[in-house]
Amino acid sequence: MGAVKDAAIEEVIGQAAGATIDLVREYIEWTISSYEEVSNYDEIYEKINAAKGLSASSMKKLDSAEKKKDAAKNSIKLAFTVVKASVFDLYSELKGHYRMFDLLEGMQGPEYAPSRKMIEDMFVERSKEAIIEFRRGVMSTEHNIENAKTHVKAGEKIVDGVQEDLKKESKALKDNADGKSEDFKDFKMEQRAIAYGTCTGITILSFGTGAAPCFTAAALILETKINEYQGYQDKMWRDVNAARNEISTVLKRADNLDVSFDNCKTKIKMLDGAITGWVNATKTNEGIIAITKDKKKLDYFTESLADVHNSDKYQIADIDV
């Protein structure tokens, strides 16, 4: 009688275990379908394609910025060419002007007054004409310098916009992919805990008889899908990283352009500073005469020319950026 009772109990347990296994299978299949609905890899691929599109359009914008840089360089080169030539001519003239002071020093006394005046007038008039011509020359570069400034400003605006958009896009793409990975990680942990925890319960309930079919069912459905999703995850990250690498390539070009525009601004500042000093020193006839008659002022002015005449910073080749 006891054996019959035990058999009946085992049959009930077996039926319950079998029913529970079916429930486990149905639950796993339901959660998988639910995960597929919320995981939606199409969404991340829309963002990947958007990032690639932004990289391509940004490259075209940087093509425009490159043209701005080249235009700025050309304007600066033109200004440098005029300034260097003007400096060379005036520097050569004023170096000869020092001969006047040597001659006058050897002509002391009232008897030399007429000769002193004649020599001074000759040297002063000649140098004055050279200074006026020099002033006209360096001032003619104003248009080139302003053009360079305009091109640099426009180019920098393009580069800044590209950098801001791409950095934002790259971060958003990574954040979105990280979110997908976290969802997948949570899904694996949660579903494995539920499925295998239930199977463990069935094992205890059925005294071991339900263990194999339960774990087999769970592994067959759940682990197969997890491996499939892992493949999606791996491909997603390959594609995300490829898109972000494209962004990095564009950003590197933008960074190089930034350096080029900085170099252009350095050259513009050099030109602006030197020209402003020369123009202010020669804006009046009195200022020009003072340079030609006052040796200290001539020294100061000639030294400012020498800074350009002899400095490697003002070499035309050095403008390449």
C-alpha positions in Angstrom: 0.0 0.0 0.0 2.9 2.4 0.9 4.6 1.6 -2.4 1.5 2.5 -4.3 1.2 5.8 -2.4 4.8 6.7 -3.1 4.3 6.0 -6.8 1.3 8.2 -6.9 3.1 11.0 -5.1 6.1 10.7 -7.6 3.6 10.8 -10.5 2.0 14.0 -9.2 5.4 15.5 -8.6 6.5 14.5 -12.1 3.4 16.0 -13.6 3.9 19.2 -11.6 7.5 19.3 -12.7 6.6 18.8 -16.3 4.0 21.5 -16.1 6.5 23.8 -14.4 9.1 23.1 -17.1 6.5 24.1 -19.7 5.9 27.3 -17.8 9.6 28.0 -17.7 9.8 27.4 -21.4 6.9 29.7 -22.1 8.2 32.4 -19.7 11.7 32.3 -21.4 10.1 32.6 -24.8 7.9 35.5 -23.6 10.8 37.4 -22.0 12.9 36.9 -25.1 10.1 38.4 -27.3 9.8 41.2 -24.8 13.5 41.9 -24.9 13.5 41.9 -28.7 10.8 44.6 -28.6 12.7 46.9 -26.2 16.2 46.2 -27.4 15.5 47.4 -31.0 18.9 47.4 -32.7 17.4 49.3 -35.6 17.5 52.4 -33.4 21.2 52.2 -32.7 21.9 51.6 -36.4 19.9 54.7 -37.3 22.3 56.6 -35.0 25.3 54.9 -36.5 24.2 55.9 -40.0 23.5 59.4 -38.8 27.0 59.6 -37.3 28.5 58.4 -40.6 26.4 61.0 -42.5 27.5 63.7 -40.1 31.2 62.7 -40.6 30.8 62.9 -44.4 29.0 66.3 -44.3 31.6 67.6 -41.8 34.4 66.6 -44.2 32.7 68.8 -46.8 32.5 71.7 -44.3 36.2 71.3 -43.5 36.9 71.4 -47.3 35.4 74.9 -47.1 37.4 75.7 -44.1 40.6 74.5 -45.9 39.8 77.0 -48.7 39.4 79.8 -46.1 42.8 78.8 -44.7 44.4 78.8 -48.1 42.9 82.2 -48.9 44.1 83.6 -45.6 47.6 82.2 -46.3 47.7 83.8 -49.8 46.6 87.2 -48.3 49.3 87.0 -45.6 51.9 86.0 -48.2 51.0 89.0 -50.4 51.3 91.3 -47.3 54.6 89.7 -46.3 55.9 90.2 -49.8 55.1 93.9 -49.9 56.3 94.5 -46.3 59.6 92.6 -46.9 60.3 94.5 -50.1 59.4 97.9 -48.5 61.5 97.1 -45.5 64.5 96.1 -47.6 64.4 99.3 -49.6 64.0 101.6 -46.6 66.5 99.7 -44.4 69.1 100.1 -47.2 68.3 103.8 -47.6 68.5 104.6 -43.8 71.7 102.7 -43.3 73.2 105.1 -45.8 71.6 108.0 -44.0 74.0 107.5 -41.1 76.7 108.9 -43.3 75.1 112.3 -42.8 75.9 112.3 -39.1 79.5 111.3 -39.8 79.9 114.2 -42.2 78.3 116.8 -40.0 80.4 115.7 -37.0 83.5 116.6 -39.0 82.2 120.0 -40.0 82.2 122.1 -36.8 82.4 125.8 -36.7 80.4 128.7 -38.3 82.3 128.5 -41.5 80.8 125.1 -42.3 77.2 126.3 -41.7 76.2 126.6 -45.4 77.8 123.2 -46.2 76.2 121.6 -43.1 72.7 122.8 -44.2 73.2 121.7 -47.8 74.3 118.2 -46.7 71.6 117.9 -44.1 68.9 119.0 -46.5 70.1 116.6 -49.2 70.1 113.6 -46.9 66.9 114.5 -45.1 64.9 115.1 -48.3 66.1 111.8 -49.8 65.3 109.8 -46.7 62.0 111.6 -46.2 60.9 110.5 -49.7 62.0 106.9 -49.0 60.0 106.9 -45.7 56.9 108.3 -47.4 57.2 105.6 -50.1 57.7 103.0 -47.4 54.7 104.1 -45.5 52.6 104.0 -48.6 53.8 100.5 -49.3 53.1 99.0 -45.9 49.8 100.7 -45.7 48.8 99.1 -49.0 48.8 95.7 -47.3 45.8 96.7 -45.1 43.4 95.1 -47.5 45.3 91.9 -47.6 45.6 91.7 -43.8 41.8 92.4 -43.4 41.1 89.7 -46.0 43.2 87.3 -44.0 41.5 88.1 -40.8 38.1 87.6 -42.4 39.0 84.2 -43.9 40.5 83.1 -40.6 37.4 84.1 -38.6 35.1 82.3 -41.1 37.3 79.2 -41.2 37.5 79.0 -37.4 33.7 79.3 -37.1 33.3 76.3 -39.5 35.9 74.3 -37.6 34.4 75.1 -34.2 31.0 74.1 -35.4 32.3 70.8 -36.8 34.2 70.0 -33.6 31.2 70.7 -31.4 28.7 68.6 -33.5 31.0 65.6 -33.9 32.1 65.4 -30.3 28.4 65.6 -29.2 27.5 62.9 -31.8 30.3 60.6 -30.8 29.4 60.8 -27.1 25.7 60.2 -27.8 26.5 57.2 -30.0 28.7 55.7 -27.3 26.2 56.4 -24.6 23.4 54.7 -26.6 25.6 51.7 -27.3 26.6 51.5 -23.6 22.9 51.5 -22.8 22.2 48.6 -25.1 25.1 46.7 -23.5 23.8 47.4 -20.0 20.3 46.2 -21.1 21.8 43.1 -22.5 23.9 42.5 -19.4 20.8 42.9 -17.1 18.8 40.7 -19.4 21.3 37.8 -19.2 21.7 38.1 -15.4 18.0 38.4 -14.7 16.8 35.6 -17.1 19.5 33.2 -16.1 18.7 33.7 -12.4 14.9 33.2 -13.0 15.3 30.2 -15.4 18.0 28.3 -13.6 16.6 29.3 -10.2 13.3 27.8 -11.2 15.0 24.7 -12.5 16.9 24.3 -9.2 13.5 24.5 -7.5 12.1 21.8 -9.8 15.1 19.6 -9.1 14.4 19.8 -5.4 10.6 19.3 -5.9 11.0 16.3 -8.2 13.9 14.8 -6.2 16.2 15.3 -9.2 13.9 13.8 -11.9 13.0 17.2 -13.4 16.5 18.7 -13.4 17.8 17.4 -16.7 14.7 18.4 -18.9 14.4 21.8 -17.1 18.0 22.8 -17.5 18.0 21.4 -21.1 14.9 23.4 -22.0 16.4 26.6 -20.4 19.7 26.2 -22.1 18.2 25.3 -25.5 16.0 28.4 -25.6 17.8 31.0 -23.4 21.4 30.3 -24.1 20.8 30.0 -27.8 19.2 33.4 -27.8 21.8 34.9 -25.5 24.5 33.8 -28.0 22.5 35.2 -30.8 22.2 38.5 -29.0 25.9 38.5 -28.2 26.6 38.4 -31.9 24.3 41.4 -32.3 26.2 43.1 -29.5 29.6 42.4 -31.0 28.5 43.6 -34.4 26.9 46.7 -32.9 30.2 47.6 -31.2 32.2 47.0 -34.3 29.9 49.3 -36.2 29.8 51.9 -33.4 33.6 52.0 -33.1 33.9 52.2 -36.9 31.6 55.2 -37.0 33.4 56.8 -34.0 36.7 56.2 -35.8 35.4 58.1 -38.8 34.4 60.9 -36.4 38.0 60.9 -34.9 39.5 61.1 -38.4 37.4 64.2 -39.1 38.2 65.7 -35.7 41.9 65.2 -36.3 41.7 67.2 -39.6 39.7 69.9 -37.7 42.4 70.0 -35.0 45.1 70.4 -37.7 43.1 73.3 -39.2 42.9 74.9 -35.8 46.7 74.9 -35.6 46.9 76.4 -39.1 44.5 79.2 -38.2 46.4 79.9 -35.0 49.6 80.2 -37.1 47.9 82.5 -39.5 46.7 84.7 -36.6 50.3 84.8 -35.3 51.5 86.1 -38.6 48.7 88.6 -38.8 49.5 89.9 -35.3 53.2 90.3 -36.3 52.3 92.3 -39.4 49.7 94.4 -37.6 52.1 95.3 -34.8 55.0 96.2 -37.0 52.9 98.2 -39.5 51.0 100.0 -36.8 54.3 101.1 -35.2 55.8 102.3 -38.5 52.6 104.1 -39.5 52.2 105.9 -36.2 55.9 107.0 -36.2 55.6 108.5 -39.7 52.0 109.9 -39.7 53.2 113.5 -39.6 55.8 115.4 -41.5 57.3 116.4 -38.1 57.6 112.7 -37.1 59.4 111.9 -40.4 61.8 114.8 -40.1 62.5 113.8 -36.5 63.6 110.3 -37.7 65.9 111.8 -40.2 67.5 114.4 -37.9 67.5 112.7 -34.5 70.1 109.9 -34.4 68.4 108.2 -31.4 65.0 108.2 -33.2 66.7 107.0 -36.4 68.3 104.2 -34.4 65.0 103.1 -32.9 63.2 103.2 -36.3 66.0 101.4 -38.1 66.1 98.7 -35.4 62.4 98.1 -36.0 63.1 97.6 -39.6 66.0 95.3 -38.8 63.7 93.1 -36.7 61.8 92.3 -39.9 64.7 92.5 -42.3 66.8 90.0 -40.4 64.2 87.8 -38.5 63.4 84.3 -39.7 59.9 84.9 -38.4 59.2 87.2 -41.3 60.5 84.8 -44.0 57.9 84.2 -46.7 58.5 80.4 -46.5 57.7 80.4 -42.8 54.1 81.4 -43.6 53.3 77.8 -44.7 51.0 76.3 -42.1 
